[in-house]
């Protein structure tokens, strides 16, 4: 197993009187039918630095749970190899990663090939003068080394490949907000340091058989800062135009049917939730691109398409990066003034449809005697144009008004939350003294529903309720998270309780919604009688509820809880969300 010390020794070693390093990949030698193991990445990272010492720096940005080094290459024609130098030279940073799902490994082999060609000025000359490229050949390193045939049974090549999830069984492309995986924490630390303008996530899609070979999706296009969406749209259009000229047939939406396995149902475009790369970076006012080659294309074809997209992104940033970088900074400035404004937490696709001609294959749909359900079978020898509906009108859905000043996290929960804020590079401060009677908005859930099963190691939570203004005492050590900061949208995504990937939704505060103190029912019976004797209005309210609410009348536990909720022993913190909103700077 490769360890950090071994990597450092490898990078420090300077071969003397040796031939130029070999930069040809296992994949290239095989005619792009195979892919190499991770030791090849380690060797190539060092070899590229050796071959191009003034343009490439190999560095380690993390260590996996199984002890492998997480490697990246910083590439710039003028030797700009640090975040500070990139900012000093006002260079946009483009981060391109392969192998977040390590069975989908096109990006690693395509990236090394494209990088060598660019450094040799065989393609896209001078694009590396105008930006810093951060290339992560494999994000999910441990998953990459879970290496075998048929790890992706619906994917044509390479012969062997890695696994979708990490050694801890995390799907990294569900982890951008909660950041549980050590790999994601390392990636976010690098993102915080370098602040890439463009983040490119290289995948291979699942799905049906059709002729189109790649999806290119970008955000912000439908989401995020409205003015900054123009940059995302331009990036998407530029790459689609470039690779189309090179023989690809790209689409700008994820080519998955509205109804599973039914081509006639057409397609639905959408905005991903923040747990995904393309849903996350728009919250930081930065661009993210999802490149999804089609799994039923063979590996040489997919590597070629990914290579072309890799080069195209860098060409687009070289042409427009300065303007897009300024647009991102302008979005940052607008985010600092977002207080009191409505902000979308979710987006939805309307029922509006456009009929499109989609290049598919002839197919039949018949009942299967194996599965017992309707199955689609394709005939790749018979190309066919499908005239199908596309739903691509995406609008804002759940909107929430940003708080006037920010959010407050009670001291008891500060340690948990502070760790997440640091991971995302969000500004906050701890109160250095208690505040009595602070006027804040609190959220109490009228209904809290726990998911019946675990998802990505969490029991998720949905709540229904409302905010209410009231005075609360804030202990020393409580956190104040200002809304007036560039990542304001990300702050709201973390803290608004009904956001799809809020800390609450991921179960970080489940304890606050679990009842821990009880009144024995034989005690509650006597207490109820005492309460009714002392308060005739309460007794009348109880009798009316029994008479008008049949479900309540039949539920002895609910009847006793009616009184328990009105007793001094009732836990007033139960279902009280341990994050508050405030209109005052604390």
N, C-alpha and C positions, 0 to 999 in steps of 0.2 A: 504494500500500500504506500502511495506517495505521501510524504509528510512535508510540512512547511520547510523544515530544515534542509531536506533533500532538494526541494525546489530552489531555495536560496543558494545552495551550493552549486546547483546546475547553472543558474543564471550568472553566478559570479565567475564560473570557470570560463577562461578565454582560450580557445584552442590555438595552438601555435603550429604554423606550417601545415595546416590541414586544408583540404579542399573547401570551397565555398559550401555552406550548409545546404542540405537538400530540403527544398521547400515544397516538393511534390507530395501530395497526400496519398494515403492508402487507397482512398476512393478513386482518385484520378488514375492511379496505376491499374486499378481493376476495371477501368472503363465505366466508373460510377455504378458498379453493381454492389460494391461492399463499402463499409465505412470502418475507420480505425477505432481502436480503444482509446481510453483517455490518456494513456501514456504518450500517444502521438500528439495530443494537444499540448502537453507539457514540453515535449521536444520541439514542436513547431513554434511555440510561443518564444522559447529561447532562441531558436534558429532565426526567426524573423528579426529579433533584436540584433543578433550577431550580423546578419546579412545587411541590415539597414539601420545601423546604430544612430544615425542622425534623424531618422524618421519614425522609428518604432521603439517603444518601451514596453516590455512584458512585466506585468506586476500581479501580485496576489491581492485580492480584495476580501477574501474570506476563507473559511475552512468548513468543510461539510461535517455532518454528524459522524460519518465514518472516517474522518481524518484526511480527506483529500483536499488539495489546494484548489480554490476557485480562482481562475486566471482570466485576465483581460489584457488586451493589447491597446495601448494608447498610440495613435498614429497621427502624425502631422508632418508636413513637408519641411517645416522649419524647427522641428525639435521642441514643440510646445507639449510638454508631457505632464503638467500639473494643473489642477483646477485654478490655482492662483495665476499662473501664466496665461491660461485661456482667458480669464477675466481681464487681465492686464492688456492683452492684445485684442480684446473684444471679439473673440472668435466663438461662433456657435459650436456647441458640442452635439454630436450625433452618436447616440448609443444604440448599437445593434446587437441583439442577443439571439443565439440559437439554443435549441435544446431545453427550453423551459419544460416541455414534454419530451423527454429524451429519446423516445421512440421515433419522434418526428425530427429527424436530425439533418434535414437538408441544409439548414443554415450554417452548420459547422463546415461542411465540405465546400459549399458555395462561397462562404465568406473567406476562407483561406485562399481559394482560387482567385476570387475577385481582388483580394488584398495584394496578392503577388503581382497580378496584372497591372493594378493601379500604380504600385511602387515602381514597376518597370516601364511605366508610361505607355503600356500597350492599350489600355482603355482609360477613358475619362481623365485625360491629362490635366494636371493642376487642381483637381478638386480637393486634394489634401492640403493645398496652400491656404484654403479659405475656411477651414473648420478643423476641429479635433474629432477624430473618430475613436470611439471606444468600442472595441469588438470583444464580446464575450462569446467564445465559440460554443460553450456548453454551460448553461445556467444550472440545470439539475444534474450535477456531476455524479452523485451516488446512483441516481436512476439510470444514468448512461451506462454505468458498469454492471447493472443488472441485465446482462447482455445475452441475447438468445435469438434463435429463429422464431418466427411467428408471434413475437410480442405484439405486433400490430397485424392481425390476420386479415384485415380489410385494406392493407396497404401494400403496394407493389414495390418492394425493395426498400432499403438494401437487404442483402441476404440475412444479416443479423442486425439487431438494433437494441437500444436500451428500453427502459420502462417509463411509463407515463408519470409516475409519482416518485417522490423522494424516498430515501431509506426509512423515513418516519411516516411514510404513506401520505404526505401532504401533496395536494395538487397546487403547485406554485401559482398557477393562473386562477386561483381562487383566494389568494393570500395577500394581495397588495394592501388591503386596509388592515386586516387583523394582524398580519405580519407575525404569525406564529413560528414559521420555519426559520431556522438559523440562516439558511440560504437567502430567504427574502430579507431578513434583517441586514445581511451583508450587502445585498443589492441596494436597498434603500439608503444605507450609509454612503454607498458610492454615488447614488443619485443626489443625495443631499450635498455631497462635496462638490460634484461636477456640475449639477444643475443642467442636464442636457435639454436642449431646445426640442429635440426630436428623439423619441424612444421607439425602436422598431423591434417587434416581437415576431419571430419567424416560426411558423407552424406548418403542419399538414392537416387538412381537414378530413373528417369522416364524411360519410354521405353516400348518395346514390351515384350511378354511373351516368356521366354526360360528357360532352366534348370540351366545355370550358375548363381551363387549367389552373386558375388562380383567382382568389378573392383579395382585393386590396381595400381594407377598411381603415378609416382614419377618424379620430376625434381630436379636437372639437370640429364637428361638422353640424351635428344636430344638437349638441350639448355644450355646456360650459359658457364662457364669456361670449356673448353674441358677436361682438366685433372681431374677436380672435378666430371665429369660425371661418372667416375668409382665408386665413392662412392654412387651416386644415384642409379646406376644400381645394385650395390651389395645390397643396402637396399631393393630395389624392389624385387630382386630375393630371398632374404632371407625370406621376409614376405610371398611371394607367396608359397615358399617351405613349410614354417611352417604351414600355414593354409590349404594347400592342404593335408598334412598329417593328419589334423584334420577333413577331410571330405568335405572341400569346393572345388569348381571348379572355381577358380579365373581366370580372364584375366587381361592382363597388359594394356589394352586400354579401352576407354569409349565405352560401348556396345550400341551405337546408330547407326542406319543404315545410309549408305551414302545417300540413297534416303528415305525420311520419309515414314514409314509404309511399306517398301518393303524389306523383309528379303533377297531376292535374290541379292540385291545390295551390300550386305556385309558391311564391317566396314572400318573406316578410323581412324588411329591414328594421333595425332597432338600435337602441343605445344600450351598451352593456352596463351592468351595475359596477360600482367602484371596486369590487373584488377582482375584476379583470383589468388587464393592463390598459386597454382602450377606455375603460370607464374611470380609471384612476387618474391618469395624467392630466386630463382636462380640468380636474379639480385643483391642480397645481398651476394652471395656465400654461401648460406645455402640450406638445403634440405627441400622439401615440399612433403608430401604424401597426395593424395586424396583417401579416402576409400569410395567406393560407393556400398553399399549393394543394392540388386535388390528389387524394390518396390513390386513385385508380390510374394515375399516370405513372409510368415507370420512373425509377430513380434517376437515370440520366436526364430525363426530361424535367423532373422536378428540380434537380440541382441547377440546371441551366436557367430555369425561370427564376429561381431564388437568387441566383447570381445576378441576373439582369435587374431584378428589383433592388438588390443590395446596391448595385452601382448607380441605379437611377435615383435612389434616395439621396445619395451623396452628391450627385449632379444637381439635383433640385436645391439642396441646401447650399451648395456652392454658388448657385445663381441668385437665390432669394434669401439666404440665411440672414443677412444683415437686416433686411426689412422685416423678416419674420421675428427676429430677435427683438427688434424694437416693438413690434406688435405684442409680443409676450410681456415685455416690460410695461407697456401701456395697460395690458390686462391686469398685471400685478397692481399697478397704481389704482385702477378702478376697483379692484377687490378690497383695497384698504378703505374704500368709501361705501361699502356695501351695506352698512348698518341701516336697519329699518326698511330695506328693500326686499321684495319677494324674490326668493331663490328656489329654483327647481331642484328637488331631491330625486325625482324619478321622471321618466319620459315614457310615452306610449305611442304605438303605431295606430293610426286611425284605420277605418275600414275602407278608405278611399283606395281604389285599385287602378292600375294602368296595365293594359294587356301588352306583354312583351313576347318577342320571338326568342326563344331560348334553344341553344344548340344541344339537343339530347340524342337519345337513341330510341329505336323502336322498343316497345315493352309490352308485356302482358301482365294482367293482374288476375290471379286465380287462387282458389282456396287450396291451402297446403294440407296434405294428409299427414305431415310431420308435426307442424305447429298447430294446425287447426285454425289458422287465421289467413286472411287475404295477404298474399305475397306478390311483390313486384319482381319480374325477371326481365333483364335487359338483353338486347341483341346488339353487341358492339359492331357487328358487320353491317348494320343498317342505320346510318345516321338519319336523324329525324328532327325537324324543327317543332318544338313544343310552343304553342301559343297559349301562354298561361298568365295568370294575374300576378302582379308585383304590387305589394303594399309598401310604399316607401315614404309616406307622409308621417313624419315623426314630430310630435308636439310635446310640450311640457305637460307633466301630469301633476304630481303632488308638489305644491309650492308652499314654502314656509317663509315668513318674514324674518329676516336676520335680526338678531337682538341688537338693542341700541348700543351696548358696550361690549358684551361678550358672555362667556359662560363661567360658572363657578362650580368647582368640584370640592365637596367637603373633605376635610383633612383625612377622614377615615379611609377614603378611596383614592387619595392623592398619589400614593406610590404606584398603584396599578396604572392609573391614567397617565402619570408623568412619563412612564416608560414608553407608552404608545406615542405620546407627543414628541418625545426625543427621536423615536424611530422615523417619524414623518417630518422632522425638522420644523415643528410648529412652535412658535414663541408662546411662553407662559411665564408666570411668576407665582411664587408662594407668598401668601400673606404673612407678614412678619409680626402681626398682632391680631388678636381677636376683634371681630366687629359685631357689636350688639345691635339687633334690630335692623339688619340690612334689608332693604326692600328689594326683593327678588321675585322672579316668577318660578313657581314650582310645578312639576307635572306629576299628577297622581293617576295611576292606571285604574280605570273602571273595570277593565278586563285585561288579564295577562294570560297568554296562551303559549305554553311551552311545546316545542316540536316533539313529536313522539319518538323520533330517532335522532341519532347523532349525525351531524354533517361537518366534515372537516374537523373532527374532534370536538365540536361544540354542540351543545343543546341550544338551538336558536330560540328566540323569544319574540313574540309579537304583542304589542300593547295597543289598547284603545283608551283614550283619556283626553285631558285638556290641561292647559296651563292656567295657573291662578296666581295672582299677585298677593304676596303676604310677607310679613317680616320674619326673618330667620336669623339666628345667631350663627356666625361663621367663626369657627375655631382657628387659632393660629395654625398655619400650615396648609390651609385650604388653597386651592389653585385658582387663579384668575387667568382665563384664556381670552385675550382680546380678539374681537372680530376684526379690528382694523389691522389686518396683516395680509400679505399677498396670498396666503393659502386659506383665505376666509371660507371658500367653498368646501375645502377639505375639512376645515374645522366643523362646519355645519354637518357635513356627511358623517363625521365621527359622533357628534353629540345630539343631533335631533333624533328623538327616540323612535320615530317612525321611518327613518331612513333605512333603505334595504340592507346597508352594510354598516350601520352605526354600531358603536361598541355595545349598546344595549341589545341590538338585534343579534349580535354574535354571542350573547350570553355572558358578557363580562360583569353584569350587575345582577345575575339571577338571584343571588342571595337576598336582594332587596325585595323580591317578589315572592318569597317563600315565607309562609306563616310559621313562626317558631314558638310562640307562646299561646297556650290554650286554657280555657276554663272548662273544668270537668262538667259534664252535662247535668249531673245531679245538683252541682252548685249553680250552674246557669239557670236551672229551673227555679230555684229559690230567689236568685237575683232578679229574674224576670218579674216574679210576683211583687217583689219589693219595689222595682222600678215603676210598675203600673200603679201600685198603691200610692206612690209619691207623686206621680205625674199622670193625671187623668187624660191629658192630651196625647201622651205617648200610648196609653192604653187604647184610646180611640183610633189612633193611627194603625196600631197593630191589628185591631179587629177589622178595620176597613181593608187592610192588605189581605187578611185571611179570606174575607168575603169576595174580593175582586180578583185575586191572583190564585188560580187553582193549583198551579205548580208549587207556589210557595206554601199553600195550605197543606199540601200532601208531603212536604219535606220537613221532617222534624228538626233536622240540623239547621236548615235555613231559618226556621222559626226561632230557634234559640240564638242563632247568630244575629238576628235582628236586634236582640237586646244586648248581646255581647259587644256589638259595635258602638253602642251608646253608653258603655260602662267605662269608668276611668282606666280599667286595666287593658283596654284595647290598644294595640300597638299602632300609634299614629304614624309611624314610619313605614308600615306595611304598604307595599305598592307605591311608595314615594320614590320616584326616580332620583338617584343621588347625583344629579347634575342640575344646576339651576341656570336660568338666564337672568341677565342684569342689564339695566339701561344706564348704570353708573359705573364709571371706571373705579376699580378697587385697588 
